[in-house]
Amino acid sequence: MSRTSVQIRELASRTGMTASAIRFYEASGLLAPAERAANGYRVYGDSAVQRLLVIQLAQRLGFTLESLRLVLNTPSGMPHDLIAQRIQTRLEEINTMQKLLRSQRKELLALSEQLEAEWTSGNCLTLTPLEPASASAQLELRATGRQSAI
């Protein structure tokens, strides 16, 4: 075994991953298959550490394994233009999710206030069906014969 080769437990230690996660990435084609030492143990080169750290970072940032596979398994290595495009797309997805979450938060705060007011006055809350196109903007609550829009 050469100086640059490490067994799976050492690779796991260097990356903070479990051995089973490393075997999973190998089986799913994200990590090159390990060589085998004379004793049958998997051994990995130094490039495996960097590859796994890239996978960890990408997953932490919300990239799918399939999108990683497309970037990592290109014949020319990791193409800068494709990586920049994927990052831009992910930023757009995050912006969309943030808008949705802000809208949901606003709606939940209004619902919470409405519920508290209705319960304080001894009323039960009845929800009415929403229009599909404007559901988040027109949540209507009916309590004791009157309607309130949030």
Residue, then its C-alpha position, 0 to 999 in steps of 0.5 A: m500500500s502506497r503512502t497516498s493510499v488510505q483505508i476507508r476508516e481513515l478516509a471516513s476520519r478525514t472527511g467526517m463521513t461514515a464508512s457506509a456513506i463512502r461506500f454509498y457514494e462509491a456504489s452510486g458512481l460519485l466516487a471512483p471505485a476503490e482499489r483493493a489491498a492484498n488483504g481485500y480492504r478498500v484503499y483510496g487515493d488522496s483525490a478521494v478526500q477532496r471528492l468527498l469534501v466536494i460532495q459534502l459541500a454540495q449536499r449541504l448547499g442543497f444540490t441533489l446527487e443527480s446534479l452532482r453526478l452530472v458535474l462530477n462525472t463529466p469527461s473534462g473534470m469539473p467544468h467551471d461554466l457548468i458549476a457556475q450555472r448550477i450555483q446560479t440556478r440554486l441561488e434562484e431556487i433559494n430566492t423562490m423558497q425564501k419568498l414562499l417562506r416569508s409569505q407563509r410566515k406572514e400568513l401564519l402570524a395572521l392566523s395565530e392572531q385571528l385564532e387567539a382573538e376568536w378563542t379569547s372571545g369564546n368562538c370556534l374558528t371555521l375555515t372556508p374554501l380558498e380560491p386556488a389562485s389567491a389562496s395565500a392572500q385570501l385565507e378567510l376565517r369564519a367565526t360565529g357568522r362573520q368572516s375575517a380575511i387575513 
